[in-house]
């Protein structure tokens, strides 16, 4: 079994974990692991430092993008009238 296949299995496991938790955190990590697997497939080698940096950068970027795209409209509630507790 080649290293990119192991990365693909980890990406699928993270995607399944996301389906079970529905927090959009594991979805970003899953997409990042697919990026790492693609990089490993294209280059044909394994470089521990490069994969860790790519995984962290892609995971943070994709998680922030998904949080912005899938944010609920009710997350940004503003008061439309004065609060009765204000004197």
Order of alpha helices (4+ residues) and beta strands (2+ residues): alpha-alpha-alpha
